[in-house]
């Protein structure tokens, strides 16, 4: 079972930045995709961004495009979500999820393919 651990959340003022880290361990297959999701209070979980280990292909939700970037360090099986120009509506619990496959996999920000999830890290954007 893949273990997924998020870190880096916290309290930040509007316009500020945070970098979230997602560390995946016990990976056994050759290919994987990693995605970030957000659960805001009273709202459905939203897919924000994802990246594939195959070639670093990324996807972003419109709500974060241009403000968030995602990167991967395959030597550490770690994915980073750099969040800039944060807004109060970015507040929520941020979850990282991993899909592991024996064949090349390209990521999606839909939740269905992901079978390993972290516990989440709280991000609060407030003055």
C-alpha positions, 0 to 999 in steps of 0.5 A: 500500500502506497503511503502518502503524507502531505505537509506545508499547510498553514495560515497565510495572508491574502496574496501570500504563498505556500508550498505544499509537499506530498511524499509517497512511499512504498511505491512498487510499480514503474509509473504513477500520477499525483494529484492535489485536491481541496476540500473547502468548508461546505463545498465538494472536493475539488481537483486542483492540479496533477502531474505524471511521473512519465514525462512531467505532464501537468494539469490545472483547474481553472481556479488555480491556473496561473497561480499554482505550479506543480513539480516532481522530484522522482528521486524522492517520489515527492511532489510539490504544489507551489501556491502563489497569490493566495485568496481567501477562497483557497482556504481548505484541507488540501489532499494529495493522492497517488495512482500507481500503474504498471504502464505509463499513466497520465494524470487527471484532476478527477478523483476516481483513479486515485487509490492512495490518499493522504490525511490532508493539510490545512491551508487558511488564507486570512488577514 
